[in-house]
């Protein structure tokens, strides 16, 4: 799976949030000042080329639908970050956040408790059903 540019990620987040949509629907997700229609259309065409979305023509409008799940993309990005910056060690990742005071000892204890109880987040549980 190819990594997305920041503009592509923004468009994908909109598509994941809205669901199947046309470019005009996606534009509503952008704050003012909104980018030009043609810019968003080009970004979405790149997403289709990269096989993140699939286009379906309905009359004279194209509807775009996500092919890649948001959780799948998040996993790929997280794995890449751990591999590239933390020597493929999640322990190093957690240590980094602890040293930079981005995670508290209480939060770490909660995480350990969740791991020991075999709990995951609800999204992952639903994906396995």
C-alpha positions as a Markdown table, in Angstrom:
| # | Residue | x | y | z |
|---|---|---|---|---|
| 1 | Unk | 0.0 | 0.0 | 0.0 |
| 2 | Unk | 1.4 | 3.3 | -1.1 |
| 3 | Unk | 1.7 | 6.1 | 1.5 |
| 4 | Unk | -0.5 | 9.1 | 0.9 |
| 5 | Unk | 0.4 | 12.8 | 0.7 |
| 6 | Unk | -1.1 | 15.2 | 3.3 |
| 7 | Unk | -3.7 | 16.4 | 0.7 |
| 8 | Unk | -4.6 | 12.8 | -0.1 |
| 9 | Unk | -5.0 | 11.9 | 3.5 |
| 10 | Unk | -7.3 | 14.9 | 4.1 |
| 11 | Unk | -9.5 | 13.8 | 1.2 |
| 12 | Unk | -9.5 | 10.1 | 2.4 |
| 13 | Unk | -10.5 | 11.2 | 5.9 |
| 14 | Unk | -13.5 | 13.0 | 4.2 |
| 15 | Unk | -14.4 | 10.0 | 2.2 |
| 16 | Unk | -14.1 | 7.7 | 5.2 |
| 17 | Unk | -16.3 | 10.1 | 7.2 |
| 18 | Unk | -19.0 | 10.8 | 4.5 |
| 19 | Unk | -19.0 | 7.4 | 2.8 |
| 20 | Unk | -19.6 | 7.1 | -0.9 |
| 21 | Unk | -19.7 | 10.7 | -2.3 |
| 22 | Unk | -19.2 | 13.0 | -5.2 |
| 23 | Unk | -16.5 | 15.7 | -5.2 |
| 24 | Unk | -19.1 | 18.4 | -4.3 |
| 25 | Unk | -20.0 | 16.4 | -1.2 |
| 26 | Unk | -16.4 | 16.0 | -0.2 |
| 27 | Unk | -15.8 | 19.7 | -0.6 |
| 28 | Unk | -18.3 | 20.3 | 2.1 |
| 29 | Unk | -15.9 | 18.6 | 4.5 |
| 30 | Unk | -13.2 | 21.2 | 3.9 |
| 31 | Unk | -13.0 | 24.4 | 6.1 |
| 32 | Unk | -13.2 | 27.8 | 4.5 |
| 33 | Unk | -11.5 | 28.9 | 2.3 |
| 34 | Unk | -12.3 | 25.7 | 0.4 |
| 35 | Unk | -9.8 | 24.5 | -2.2 |
| 36 | Unk | -10.9 | 24.7 | -5.8 |
| 37 | Unk | -13.1 | 21.9 | -7.1 |
| 38 | Unk | -10.5 | 20.9 | -9.7 |
| 39 | Unk | -7.8 | 20.5 | -7.0 |
| 40 | Unk | -9.9 | 18.1 | -4.9 |
| 41 | Unk | -10.9 | 16.3 | -8.1 |
| 42 | Unk | -7.2 | 15.8 | -9.0 |
| 43 | Unk | -6.4 | 14.6 | -5.5 |
| 44 | Unk | -9.3 | 12.1 | -5.6 |
| 45 | Unk | -8.2 | 10.8 | -9.0 |
| 46 | Unk | -4.8 | 10.2 | -7.5 |
| 47 | Unk | -6.5 | 8.2 | -4.8 |
| 48 | Unk | -8.2 | 6.1 | -7.4 |
| 49 | Unk | -4.9 | 5.6 | -9.3 |
| 50 | Unk | -3.4 | 4.4 | -6.0 |
| 51 | Unk | -6.4 | 2.1 | -5.5 |
| 52 | Unk | -7.6 | 3.8 | -2.3 |
| 53 | Unk | -11.0 | 4.7 | -3.8 |
| 54 | Unk | -13.1 | 3.3 | -6.6 |
| 55 | Unk | -15.1 | 5.6 | -8.9 |
| 56 | Unk | -18.6 | 4.8 | -10.2 |
| 57 | Unk | -20.4 | 6.9 | -12.7 |
| 58 | Unk | -23.9 | 7.8 | -11.9 |
| 59 | Unk | -25.4 | 9.9 | -14.7 |
| 60 | Unk | -22.8 | 12.7 | -15.3 |
| 61 | Unk | -21.3 | 12.5 | -11.8 |
| 62 | Unk | -18.7 | 10.2 | -10.4 |
| 63 | Unk | -19.3 | 8.7 | -6.9 |
| 64 | Unk | -16.1 | 7.8 | -5.0 |
| 65 | Unk | -16.1 | 5.0 | -2.4 |
| 66 | Unk | -13.2 | 4.0 | -0.1 |
| 67 | Unk | -11.6 | 0.6 | -1.0 |
| 68 | Unk | -9.1 | 0.8 | 1.8 |
| 69 | Unk | -10.4 | 0.8 | 5.4 |
| 70 | Unk | -9.3 | 3.6 | 7.6 |
| 71 | Unk | -8.1 | 1.2 | 10.3 |
| 72 | Unk | -6.0 | -0.7 | 7.7 |
| 73 | Unk | -4.3 | 2.6 | 6.6 |
| 74 | Unk | -3.7 | 3.6 | 10.2 |
| 75 | Unk | -2.1 | 0.3 | 10.9 |
| 76 | Unk | 0.2 | 0.7 | 7.9 |
| 77 | Unk | 1.2 | 4.2 | 8.9 |
| 78 | Unk | 1.8 | 3.2 | 12.6 |
| 79 | Unk | 3.9 | 0.2 | 11.5 |
| 80 | Unk | 5.9 | 2.4 | 9.2 |
| 81 | Unk | 6.6 | 4.9 | 11.9 |
| 82 | Unk | 7.6 | 2.3 | 14.4 |
| 83 | Unk | 9.9 | 0.7 | 11.8 |
| 84 | Unk | 11.4 | 3.9 | 10.5 |
| 85 | Unk | 11.9 | 5.8 | 13.7 |
| 86 | Unk | 11.9 | 3.3 | 16.6 |
| 87 | Unk | 13.9 | 0.4 | 15.3 |
| 88 | Unk | 10.8 | -1.7 | 14.8 |
| 89 | Unk | 10.2 | -1.6 | 18.6 |
| 90 | Unk | 6.9 | -0.6 | 20.1 |
| 91 | Unk | 8.7 | -0.5 | 23.4 |
| 92 | Unk | 10.9 | 2.2 | 22.1 |
| 93 | Unk | 7.8 | 4.1 | 20.8 |
| 94 | Unk | 6.1 | 4.0 | 24.2 |
| 95 | Unk | 9.4 | 4.9 | 26.0 |
| 96 | Unk | 9.7 | 7.9 | 23.6 |
| 97 | Unk | 6.2 | 9.1 | 24.6 |
| 98 | Unk | 6.8 | 8.5 | 28.3 |
| 99 | Unk | 10.1 | 10.4 | 28.3 |
| 100 | Unk | 8.4 | 13.3 | 26.4 |
| 101 | Unk | 5.5 | 13.3 | 28.9 |
| 102 | Unk | 2.9 | 12.5 | 26.3 |
| 103 | Unk | 1.7 | 9.5 | 28.2 |
| 104 | Unk | 1.3 | 9.2 | 32.0 |
| 105 | Unk | 2.2 | 6.3 | 34.3 |
| 106 | Unk | -1.6 | 5.9 | 34.9 |
| 107 | Unk | -2.3 | 5.6 | 31.2 |
| 108 | Unk | 0.6 | 3.1 | 30.8 |
| 109 | Unk | -1.0 | 1.0 | 33.7 |
| 110 | Unk | -4.3 | 1.1 | 31.9 |
| 111 | Unk | -2.7 | -0.1 | 28.7 |
| 112 | Unk | -0.9 | -2.9 | 30.5 |
| 113 | Unk | -4.2 | -3.9 | 32.1 |
| 114 | Unk | -6.0 | -3.9 | 28.7 |
| 115 | Unk | -3.2 | -6.1 | 27.3 |
| 116 | Unk | -3.4 | -8.5 | 30.2 |
| 117 | Unk | -7.2 | -8.8 | 29.9 |
| 118 | Unk | -6.9 | -9.3 | 26.1 |
| 119 | Unk | -8.9 | -6.1 | 25.4 |
| 120 | Unk | -8.6 | -4.3 | 22.1 |
| 121 | Unk | -10.4 | -1.3 | 20.8 |
| 122 | Unk | -14.0 | -1.8 | 19.6 |
| 123 | Unk | -13.2 | -1.1 | 16.0 |
| 124 | Unk | -10.7 | -4.0 | 15.8 |
| 125 | Unk | -13.2 | -6.3 | 17.5 |
| 126 | Unk | -15.8 | -5.4 | 15.0 |
| 127 | Unk | -13.4 | -6.0 | 12.1 |
| 128 | Unk | -12.8 | -9.6 | 13.2 |
| 129 | Unk | -16.5 | -10.5 | 13.3 |
